[in-house]
Amino acid sequence: MDSLIGRMLAAYGVARRTFGSYLLPPFAAWVFANIRIGVAIGMAMDNLFFPSLRKTQVTRPIVLVGNPRTGTTFLQRYLADHGYGAGMQIWRMLYPSLTLQLFIKPILPLLEIISPAKYHSTPAHKTSLTSVETDDVGVLFRYFDGFFLYGFFMAFAEEELKDQFDPNLRGVNDRDFAWLDELWRRSMVGQGAERPIAKLFSLGPRLPAFLAKYPEASILYMARDPVSILPSAMSLVSGVLDNAFNFEKLPQEVKNKWYERMYVGLVDLLRLFTDDWNSGKIDKSRVYVVRYDRMMGEFEVVMDEIHELIGHEPTEAQRKAAIERGEKQRAYKSGHKYDLGKYNLDADKIREDCAFFYETFLPPLEAEKAEA
């Protein structure tokens, strides 16, 4: 897993053995290589055509961290839509060169037709090339690496490869942070924003290293009941795999192995962040824990607390938007139900395995204590 070619060949082997896909991976690799060449040329020209890029520095990023399905997408898009900074759209991560974007933007409707984002769009998570999304996608597009690669392909490998995708064990933090810096600077220039608004679920296990690079970063850590997020995340990823490769038709033993590995990986994301939090490795003054239940029940209060962390004086329009959104949140009823048994999960086991997370980040709220 130490080279781009090695990761691509390994993923091709898994796609061929597991999904019987022989032609799509080589075609995707050819497209990937051509995009990289075009992006390299375009980025070399950016400093010429966009001189402000040289002076643009990322100093105070707002970064949402947390497991998939914790509300990160909602909050990132809300902040981006209401003028708090610039979120990364998928097409800007795929074509990060500002010069190249001038030619790509007019044909985005055509690119949507062949975009792999269509496999990822579900009723629970709508997305497209123009949607603000997790910045982990930018790392995937650049290095064909990271937790996305593990979840979508390498978790099906014959041997367990999870440790080979642990960024701290492999020492890829400097590589990834440098590339994210390139993406964010261009996003700030391209969208005329002062701060990037990023979402990185892979940052949980390496937040101390990130805060060392960006000591003025504001971190919003999203905390939600693991009994809700674990089956939801597994449903999201397996749904993408089903759309692309007919995951549901795989032999049950293959799916069971994937379920087990995904479960362990998702719990580890919670555990590693919690360990760093409790050990004092994380500067807690730079982190605000956004509880999902509070975000749904008292959104206006949560936004006031976020304003304090990020050092932002909200406009009247932003205050009004928070009040209106809070009213909608309190009236919202999710229609998404997940069968735990389908993913070989059990609510009691999840609570036992994630007891450390409940104790640290999800103690009963005062209102719940009063009702008990």
C-alpha positions as CSV (number, residue, x, y, z in Angstrom):
1,M,0.0,0.0,0.0
2,D,3.0,2.3,-0.1
3,S,2.7,3.3,-3.7
4,L,-0.1,4.6,-5.9
5,I,0.4,1.9,-8.5
6,G,0.4,-0.7,-5.7
7,R,-2.9,0.5,-4.3
8,M,-4.5,0.6,-7.7
9,L,-3.3,-3.0,-8.5
10,A,-4.5,-4.2,-5.2
11,A,-7.9,-2.6,-5.7
12,Y,-8.2,-4.0,-9.2
13,G,-7.5,-7.5,-7.8
14,V,-10.2,-7.1,-5.2
15,A,-12.7,-5.8,-7.8
16,R,-12.0,-8.6,-10.1
17,R,-12.2,-11.4,-7.5
18,T,-15.1,-10.0,-5.5
19,F,-17.3,-8.3,-8.0
20,G,-16.2,-9.9,-11.2
21,S,-15.4,-6.5,-12.6
22,Y,-12.6,-6.7,-15.3
23,L,-13.2,-3.6,-17.5
24,L,-14.4,-0.9,-15.2
25,P,-11.3,-0.6,-13.0
26,P,-8.8,-0.3,-15.9
27,F,-11.0,2.3,-17.5
28,A,-11.3,4.2,-14.2
29,A,-7.5,4.1,-13.8
30,W,-7.0,5.5,-17.3
31,V,-9.4,8.4,-16.5
32,F,-7.7,8.9,-13.2
33,A,-4.3,9.2,-14.8
34,N,-5.5,11.6,-17.4
35,I,-7.2,13.8,-14.8
36,R,-4.0,13.9,-12.7
37,I,-2.0,15.0,-15.7
38,G,-4.5,17.7,-16.6
39,V,-4.6,18.9,-12.9
40,A,-0.8,19.0,-12.7
41,I,-0.6,21.3,-15.8
42,G,-3.5,23.4,-14.6
43,M,-2.1,23.9,-11.1
44,A,1.3,24.9,-12.5
45,M,-0.6,27.7,-14.4
46,D,-2.6,28.8,-11.4
47,N,0.0,31.2,-9.9
48,L,0.2,32.9,-13.3
49,F,-3.5,33.5,-13.8
50,F,-4.5,33.8,-10.1
51,P,-1.7,35.9,-8.4
52,S,-3.7,36.2,-5.2
53,L,-3.1,32.5,-4.7
54,R,0.5,33.2,-3.7
55,K,-0.7,35.4,-0.8
56,T,-3.6,33.2,0.4
57,Q,-2.9,31.3,3.6
58,V,-5.0,28.8,5.5
59,T,-4.8,29.9,9.1
60,R,-8.3,29.4,10.7
61,P,-10.0,26.5,9.0
62,I,-13.4,25.3,10.4
63,V,-13.2,21.6,10.4
64,L,-16.1,19.1,11.1
65,V,-14.9,15.8,12.4
66,G,-16.8,12.7,13.3
67,N,-18.0,9.3,12.0
68,P,-20.2,9.1,8.9
69,R,-23.9,9.8,9.6
70,T,-23.3,12.0,12.6
71,G,-24.8,15.1,11.0
72,T,-21.5,16.3,9.5
73,T,-22.9,16.8,6.0
74,F,-25.9,18.8,7.2
75,L,-23.8,21.1,9.4
76,Q,-21.0,21.6,6.8
77,R,-23.5,22.5,4.1
78,Y,-25.5,24.8,6.4
79,L,-22.3,26.7,7.3
80,A,-21.2,27.0,3.7
81,D,-24.7,28.0,2.5
82,H,-24.9,30.8,5.1
83,G,-21.6,32.5,4.5
84,Y,-19.3,31.2,7.2
85,G,-16.7,30.0,4.7
86,A,-16.1,27.9,1.6
87,G,-17.0,24.2,1.5
88,M,-15.4,21.9,-1.0
89,Q,-17.6,20.7,-3.8
90,I,-16.8,17.4,-5.4
91,W,-15.9,18.9,-8.7
92,R,-13.5,21.3,-7.1
93,M,-11.7,18.3,-5.4
94,L,-11.6,16.4,-8.7
95,Y,-10.4,19.4,-10.7
96,P,-8.6,21.6,-8.0
97,S,-6.8,23.8,-10.5
98,L,-8.5,27.2,-10.7
99,T,-7.4,27.5,-14.3
100,L,-8.9,24.1,-15.2
101,Q,-12.1,25.0,-13.4
102,L,-12.7,27.9,-15.9
103,F,-13.1,25.2,-18.6
104,I,-14.8,22.6,-16.5
105,K,-17.6,24.6,-14.9
106,P,-19.6,25.2,-18.1
107,I,-19.8,21.5,-18.8
108,L,-20.6,20.3,-15.3
109,P,-24.2,19.2,-16.4
110,L,-22.7,16.9,-18.9
111,L,-20.1,15.5,-16.5
112,E,-22.9,14.7,-14.0
113,I,-24.2,12.1,-16.5
114,I,-21.0,10.0,-16.2
115,S,-20.0,11.1,-12.6
116,P,-19.4,8.3,-10.0
117,A,-21.2,10.6,-7.6
118,K,-24.5,9.2,-8.9
119,Y,-23.7,5.9,-7.3
120,H,-23.3,7.7,-3.9
121,S,-26.6,9.6,-4.0
122,T,-29.3,8.0,-1.9
123,P,-32.4,9.3,-0.1
124,A,-30.4,9.5,3.1
125,H,-27.5,11.3,1.5
126,K,-28.1,13.3,-1.6
127,T,-24.9,14.3,-3.5
128,S,-23.6,15.4,-6.9
129,L,-20.6,17.0,-8.5
130,T,-21.7,20.4,-7.3
131,S,-22.5,19.2,-3.7
132,V,-20.3,20.2,-0.8
133,E,-18.8,17.0,0.5
134,T,-16.2,15.4,2.7
135,D,-12.7,16.6,2.0
136,D,-11.5,12.9,2.4
137,V,-12.7,12.6,-1.2
138,G,-10.0,15.0,-2.2
139,V,-7.3,12.7,-0.7
140,L,-8.9,9.7,-2.5
141,F,-8.8,11.6,-5.9
142,R,-5.2,12.6,-5.4
143,Y,-3.6,9.6,-3.9
144,F,-6.2,6.8,-4.3
145,D,-5.7,6.2,-0.6
146,G,-7.5,6.5,2.7
147,F,-10.5,5.1,4.5
148,F,-12.7,5.4,1.4
149,L,-10.4,3.0,-0.4
150,Y,-10.5,0.6,2.5
151,G,-14.3,0.6,2.9
152,F,-15.2,0.4,-0.8
153,F,-12.5,-2.1,-1.8
154,M,-9.8,-3.3,0.5
155,A,-12.1,-4.5,3.3
156,F,-13.0,-7.3,0.9
157,A,-9.3,-8.4,0.6
158,E,-8.5,-11.9,1.8
159,E,-6.2,-10.6,4.6
160,E,-7.2,-7.8,6.9
161,L,-5.5,-4.6,5.7
162,K,-7.1,-2.0,8.1
163,D,-3.8,-1.1,9.8
164,Q,-2.3,-0.3,6.4
165,F,-4.9,2.5,6.1
166,D,-4.2,3.9,9.5
167,P,-2.6,7.3,8.6
168,N,-0.7,7.5,11.9
169,L,0.9,4.0,11.4
170,R,1.8,4.8,7.8
171,G,3.1,8.3,8.4
172,V,1.0,10.0,5.6
173,N,-0.2,13.0,7.7
174,D,2.3,15.5,6.2
175,R,1.4,14.3,2.7
176,D,-2.4,14.6,3.2
177,F,-2.3,17.9,5.1
178,A,-0.1,19.5,2.4
179,W,-2.6,18.5,-0.3
180,L,-5.6,19.6,1.8
181,D,-3.8,23.0,2.1
182,E,-3.5,23.2,-1.6
183,L,-7.2,22.4,-2.0
184,W,-8.4,24.9,0.6
185,R,-6.3,27.8,-0.7
186,R,-7.7,27.3,-4.2
187,S,-11.2,26.9,-2.8
188,M,-10.9,30.2,-0.8
189,V,-9.6,32.1,-3.9
190,G,-12.2,30.5,-6.3
191,Q,-15.1,31.1,-4.0
192,G,-13.9,34.4,-2.5
193,A,-14.0,33.2,1.1
194,E,-11.8,33.9,4.1
195,R,-12.0,30.5,5.7
196,P,-12.5,26.9,4.5
197,I,-15.2,24.8,6.0
198,A,-13.9,21.2,5.8
199,K,-15.4,17.8,6.8
200,L,-12.9,15.0,7.5
201,F,-14.1,11.9,9.2
202,S,-10.5,10.5,8.9
203,L,-9.2,13.3,11.1
204,G,-10.6,11.8,14.3
205,P,-7.5,9.5,14.8
206,R,-5.0,12.2,13.9
207,L,-6.4,15.4,15.4
208,P,-3.3,16.2,17.6
209,A,-1.1,16.2,14.4
210,F,-3.6,18.4,12.6
211,L,-3.9,21.0,15.4
212,A,-0.1,21.1,15.5
213,K,-0.1,22.3,11.9
214,Y,-3.2,24.5,12.3
215,P,-3.1,25.8,15.9
216,E,-5.9,28.3,15.1
217,A,-8.2,25.8,13.6
218,S,-11.8,25.4,15.0
219,I,-12.9,21.8,15.3
220,L,-16.5,20.8,15.5
221,Y,-16.6,17.2,16.7
222,M,-20.0,15.5,15.9
223,A,-21.3,13.0,18.5
224,R,-24.3,10.8,17.9
225,D,-25.6,7.6,19.3
226,P,-23.5,4.7,17.8
227,V,-26.6,2.5,17.7
228,S,-27.9,5.0,15.1
229,I,-24.7,5.8,13.2
230,L,-23.1,2.4,12.7
231,P,-25.9,0.7,10.8
232,S,-26.6,3.9,8.9
233,A,-23.0,4.2,7.8
234,M,-22.9,0.6,6.7
235,S,-26.1,1.0,4.8
236,L,-24.7,4.1,3.0
237,V,-21.5,2.4,1.9
238,S,-23.1,-0.9,1.0
239,G,-25.8,1.0,-1.0
240,V,-23.0,2.7,-3.1
241,L,-21.4,-0.7,-3.6
242,D,-24.8,-2.2,-4.6
243,N,-25.5,0.5,-7.1
244,A,-22.0,0.1,-8.7
245,F,-21.3,-3.6,-8.2
246,N,-24.5,-5.5,-7.0
247,F,-23.2,-5.9,-3.5
248,E,-26.5,-7.5,-2.3
249,K,-25.9,-10.4,-4.7
250,L,-22.5,-11.3,-3.2
251,P,-22.3,-14.6,-1.2
252,Q,-23.4,-14.1,2.4
253,E,-20.0,-15.1,3.8
254,V,-18.4,-12.3,1.8
255,K,-20.8,-9.7,3.0
256,N,-20.4,-11.0,6.6
257,K,-16.7,-10.5,6.5
258,W,-17.2,-7.0,5.1
259,Y,-19.8,-6.2,7.8
260,E,-17.4,-7.3,10.6
261,R,-14.5,-5.3,9.2
262,M,-16.5,-2.2,8.7
263,Y,-17.9,-2.4,12.2
264,V,-14.5,-2.7,13.8
265,G,-13.2,0.1,11.7
266,L,-16.0,2.5,12.5
267,V,-15.8,1.7,16.3
268,D,-12.0,2.3,16.1
269,L,-12.6,5.8,14.7
270,L,-14.6,6.5,17.8
271,R,-12.1,4.9,20.1
272,L,-9.0,6.5,18.8
273,F,-10.5,10.0,19.0
274,T,-11.8,9.3,22.5
275,D,-8.4,8.0,23.7
276,D,-6.7,11.1,22.5
277,W,-9.4,13.3,24.1
278,N,-9.2,11.6,27.5
279,S,-5.4,11.4,27.5
280,G,-5.0,15.2,27.0
281,K,-3.4,15.0,23.5
282,I,-6.1,17.2,22.1
283,D,-6.3,20.9,22.8
284,K,-9.9,21.0,24.0
285,S,-10.1,24.8,23.8
286,R,-10.0,24.4,20.0
287,V,-12.8,21.8,19.9
288,Y,-16.6,22.0,20.4
289,V,-18.5,18.8,20.7
290,V,-21.7,19.0,18.7
291,R,-24.2,16.5,20.2
292,Y,-26.7,15.4,17.5
293,D,-29.6,15.4,19.9
294,R,-28.8,19.0,20.9
295,M,-28.4,20.0,17.3
296,M,-31.8,18.7,16.5
297,G,-33.5,20.0,19.7
298,E,-31.8,23.4,20.3
299,F,-30.1,24.4,17.1
300,E,-30.0,28.1,17.8
301,V,-28.2,27.5,21.1
302,V,-25.7,25.2,19.4
303,M,-25.0,27.8,16.7
304,D,-24.4,30.5,19.4
305,E,-21.8,28.2,21.0
306,I,-20.2,27.5,17.6
307,H,-20.0,31.2,17.0
308,E,-18.0,31.6,20.2
309,L,-15.6,28.8,19.2
310,I,-14.9,30.1,15.7
311,G,-14.7,33.7,16.8
312,H,-17.6,34.9,14.5
313,E,-20.1,37.6,15.1
314,P,-23.2,36.5,13.2
315,T,-25.1,38.8,10.9
316,E,-28.8,39.4,11.4
317,A,-29.4,37.1,8.5
318,Q,-27.4,34.3,10.0
319,R,-29.2,34.7,13.4
320,K,-32.6,34.5,11.6
321,A,-31.5,31.5,9.6
322,A,-30.5,29.7,12.8
323,I,-33.9,30.4,14.4
324,E,-35.7,29.2,11.3
325,R,-33.6,26.1,11.0
326,G,-34.1,25.3,14.7
327,E,-37.8,25.3,14.2
328,K,-37.5,22.9,11.3
329,Q,-35.1,20.6,13.2
330,R,-37.5,20.2,16.1
331,A,-40.3,19.3,13.7
332,Y,-38.1,16.8,11.7
333,K,-38.9,13.1,11.8
334,S,-36.4,10.8,10.1
335,G,-37.9,8.3,7.7
336,H,-34.8,6.2,7.6
337,K,-35.0,2.9,9.5
338,Y,-32.2,0.3,9.6
339,D,-32.4,-3.4,10.4
340,L,-29.5,-4.0,12.7
341,G,-29.7,-7.8,12.0
342,K,-29.0,-7.2,8.3
343,Y,-25.5,-6.0,9.3
344,N,-25.0,-8.6,12.0
345,L,-25.3,-5.9,14.6
346,D,-27.0,-5.9,18.0
347,A,-27.9,-2.8,19.9
348,D,-26.7,-4.1,23.3
349,K,-23.4,-5.2,21.8
350,I,-22.9,-1.8,20.2
351,R,-23.6,0.0,23.6
352,E,-21.1,-2.4,25.3
353,D,-18.4,-1.9,22.7
354,C,-18.9,1.8,22.6
355,A,-19.3,2.4,26.4
356,F,-16.2,4.6,26.3
357,F,-17.9,6.9,23.8
358,Y,-21.2,7.2,25.7
359,E,-19.4,8.0,28.9
360,T,-17.2,10.6,27.4
361,F,-19.4,12.4,24.9
362,L,-23.0,11.3,25.4
363,P,-23.9,11.4,29.1
364,P,-27.7,12.0,29.7
365,L,-28.7,15.6,29.1
366,E,-30.2,17.5,32.1
367,A,-33.7,17.3,30.6
368,E,-33.3,13.5,30.3
369,K,-32.1,13.3,33.9
370,A,-35.1,15.3,35.1
371,E,-37.5,13.0,33.3
372,A,-35.9,9.8,34.6
